[in-house]
Amino acid sequence: MYTVYILYSKSKSKFYVVQTNDIEDRLHRHNSGQNKSTKSGILWVLIHTIEFRSRPEAVVLETKIKKRGIRRYLEDVNFNFEV
C-alpha cells in the first residue's frame, strides 16, 4: 500500500504533501530533521492520509494536490483543520 499524506507545521504555518509506502518511518524522519525539505518545520503533525494500492496512483494524487495547493485541496474535500 502507498499513502499520500499531508503534514502541518504550526511553527511555520505550512502544509507538506508527499507519498510513501512506510508512513511511520517517514513521519519519524520528518520530525527528527532527517528530511531536507521539512527539517525547518519541526514538529510536523499528520493531518490527512489517503491510501492506494500502487505508487503510480499515489503519485497522481500527490501531483494533483501540489498543483491545486494543499489548503485549497483540503477545502475542496471539505476537510476541516484548525491552523
C-alpha positions in Angstrom: 0.0 0.0 0.0 1.1 3.6 -0.7 -0.1 6.5 1.3 -0.5 10.2 0.2 -0.2 12.2 3.4 -0.5 15.8 4.4 1.5 17.2 7.3 1.1 20.6 9.0 3.8 22.6 10.9 2.5 25.0 13.4 5.9 26.7 13.8 6.0 27.5 10.1 2.2 27.6 9.4 2.9 25.4 6.4 1.5 22.2 4.9 3.5 19.5 3.2 2.3 16.7 1.0 4.1 13.6 -0.2 3.6 9.8 -0.7 5.2 6.8 0.8 4.9 3.1 1.4 6.1 3.4 5.1 4.4 6.3 6.7 5.6 5.7 10.2 9.3 5.8 9.1 8.7 8.9 7.0 6.9 10.7 9.8 9.8 9.9 12.1 12.3 11.2 9.5 10.3 14.4 9.1 10.3 15.1 12.8 13.9 14.1 13.5 15.3 16.5 10.9 16.4 13.8 8.5 14.4 15.2 5.6 15.9 18.3 4.0 12.6 19.6 2.8 10.9 19.5 6.2 13.6 19.9 8.9 12.9 23.6 9.4 9.3 23.0 10.3 9.7 20.5 13.1 7.2 19.5 14.7 5.1 18.1 11.8 1.6 16.8 12.6 0.0 14.2 10.3 -3.5 15.6 9.4 -4.7 13.7 6.4 -4.0 10.3 4.7 -5.3 8.6 1.5 -4.2 5.0 0.7 -3.7 3.5 -2.7 -2.7 0.0 -4.0 0.0 1.3 -6.3 2.6 4.0 -6.3 1.6 5.5 -9.7 -1.9 6.1 -8.3 -0.4 7.8 -5.2 1.9 10.0 -7.4 -1.1 11.1 -9.5 -2.9 12.4 -6.4 0.2 13.9 -4.9 0.8 15.9 -8.1 -2.8 17.0 -8.2 -2.7 18.3 -4.7 0.6 20.1 -5.3 -0.8 21.8 -8.4 -4.0 22.8 -6.7 -2.4 23.9 -3.5 -2.7 21.9 -0.3 -5.0 24.3 1.5 -7.4 24.5 -1.5 -7.3 20.8 -1.9 -8.4 20.3 1.8 -11.2 22.9 1.2 -12.3 21.0 -1.9 -12.7 17.7 0.0 -14.4 19.5 2.9 -11.6 18.7 5.3 -11.7 21.0 8.3 -8.4 21.6 10.1 -7.9 24.4 12.5 -4.5 26.0 11.9 
